[in-house]
Amino acid sequence: MTQVSRETFDQVMVPNYSPLKIIPVKGEGAKLWDKEGNEYIDFAGGIAVNALGHCHPELVGALKAQADKLWHLSNVFTNEPALELAEKMVENTFADKVFFANSGGEANEAAFKLARKYASENFGSEKNEIISFTQSFHGRTLFTVSVGGQPKYTQGFEPLPGGITHLEYNNVEMLEKTVSDKTCAIVLEPVQGEGGIIPATAEFMLKVRELCDKHNAVMILDEIQSGMGRTGKLFAYMHHDVEPDVLTSAKALGGGFPIGAMLAKEKFAAALKVGTHGSTYGGNALGCAVASKAFDIINTDATLSGVEDKHNLFKTKLQMINDKYEILDEVRGKGLLIGGALNEKYKGRARDFMIAALEENVMVLMAGPNVIRFAPSLLVSEAEIEKGMAALEKAVAKVVAS
Ligand SMILES: *Cc1c(COP(=O)(O)O)cnc(C)c1O
C-alpha cells in the first residue's frame, strides 16, 4: 500500500472540503494524536458529534458486541437495538414515534416531508409553506439546504424546491405577521449552530408554539447540534416551557457512529403511512446498538450535571483571554456549545484563530467566519479545559501580534 498524506486529499478527493494540515490517527476522550505522535486537546468534538469523547470504552464495547452478532437487515425486518433505542427516546421525550435515518440532513428531510404530507392529507395541498429562519442550517440535501437560511449553500444548485420562506430569527413580530393557514411547518434550531451559536429567546420559542397551534402548522425543532446533552439537558427544548411536534436528532446521537432520528407525536407521525418514506440503512442494528449505549450514558445526572460547570469554566477562561487581547464582542451559547463572536477588528478571521490554535495543539471550530466555536466532549475534564484554554491564549496572542 502506498503512503497517504494530506497531499493525497488534493489528488483524489472532490475539492468541497479544505481539511487542516494534520491527519489525526488516534483519539481517546478529549485528546487526539497525529501520525507524528503530537497530542491535541479536542474542543471541536467532531463538530458536536463526539459527545462522549473519542473511543469511549463502553461505546467501543457496544460496537464490538453488536459487530459479532448482526450488522444490517434493511427495514424488511426490524431489529432489537433499533426498538430498544426508539423506546428510550419515546420514554424520555415529548415523542410517541421514531423514524431512523443515517444523518442529520436525512432526519430533517423526513421531518419536512412529514410536515408536507400531514398538511396535504388533512388540510389540502395549498397548505405547503415552510417557514424557516435566516442563518439557519438544516443539512445539505437539496430540500434541507433550501430550508436552511444561508444562500451561499444554495447558489448554483437552482431550481430549488419552492414554498419556503425565510424570516429573521428571534423576531416575534415578523413571525406573527407572516404565519398563515398556508403555513405547514415552522422549523428552527433552539440554538443556531452553524449560523453563529445563537440561542432562541424564550419568547420566540413560545410564539412559535402558539402560532403553530393556531394555524395547524407542525413545529419542528432541529436539535441535531443542540440535542443529546449538548446544552446540559437531553434536548435544548427542555430548557423552555415548550414541546415541539417533531424533533430531529443526529450528531451526538451516535457518539461518532452515523445515525439520525426524527421524533414525532403520534398525530403527525401517522402521516407517514406504509411506503411513503424510507431508508435502506436507517435504523441498522450496528448504529442503533452504539446510539443506545450513548443514550444511556448521556441521559444521566452524572453527564448532564457537569455541563453547566464546564460551560462556566470555558466562559471565564474565554473572558480572561478577551480582557487581555480584546478580540471578542460577546461569548454566547448554552452548555458545551459556546461561541466567541469576533469584534469588528477581527471580523472574518475565525479561520486564522482556528489554524493558530491547531499550531498550539488545541482544536477549535468556527461557526461562520466571525465566530470561534467550542463543542467538546461532554466528559472533557476541567484540567483539559484549563490546558486547552492556555494553549488557545498563546494562539490568540500570535494572531493579535501578526
Ligand atoms: C450538522 C447539522 C445538520 C446536518 O447534519 P448532517 O449529519 O451533516 O446531515 C442539520 N442541522 C443542524 C442544526 C446541524 O448542526
The ligand as an SDF file (V2000), in Angstrom:
LIG
                    3D

 15 15  0  0  0  0  0  0  0  0999 V2000
  -24.9830   19.2200   11.2920 C   0  0  0  0  0  0  0  0  0  0  0  0
  -26.3640   19.7140   11.2160 C   0  0  0  0  0  0  0  0  0  0  0  0
  -27.2630   19.2180   10.2550 C   0  0  0  0  0  0  0  0  0  0  0  0
  -26.8560   18.2550    9.1640 C   0  0  0  0  0  0  0  0  0  0  0  0
  -26.4410   17.0230    9.6590 O   0  0  0  0  0  0  0  0  0  0  0  0
  -25.6450   16.0170    8.6850 P   0  0  0  0  0  0  0  0  0  0  0  0
  -25.4430   14.8080    9.5390 O   0  0  0  0  0  0  0  0  0  0  0  0
  -24.3860   16.7090    8.2920 O   0  0  0  0  0  0  0  0  0  0  0  0
  -26.5230   15.7660    7.5170 O   0  0  0  0  0  0  0  0  0  0  0  0
  -28.5680   19.6860   10.2760 C   0  0  0  0  0  0  0  0  0  0  0  0
  -28.9730   20.5770   11.2110 N   0  0  0  0  0  0  0  0  0  0  0  0
  -28.1440   21.0590   12.1500 C   0  0  0  0  0  0  0  0  0  0  0  0
  -28.6560   22.0200   13.1650 C   0  0  0  0  0  0  0  0  0  0  0  0
  -26.7980   20.6600   12.1760 C   0  0  0  0  0  0  0  0  0  0  0  0
  -25.9660   21.1780   13.0850 O   0  0  0  0  0  0  0  0  0  0  0  0
  1  2  1  0
  2  3  1  0
  2 14  2  0
  3  4  1  0
  3 10  2  0
  4  5  1  0
  5  6  1  0
  6  7  2  0
  6  8  1  0
  6  9  1  0
 10 11  1  0
 11 12  2  0
 12 13  1  0
 12 14  1  0
 14 15  1  0
M  END
$$$$
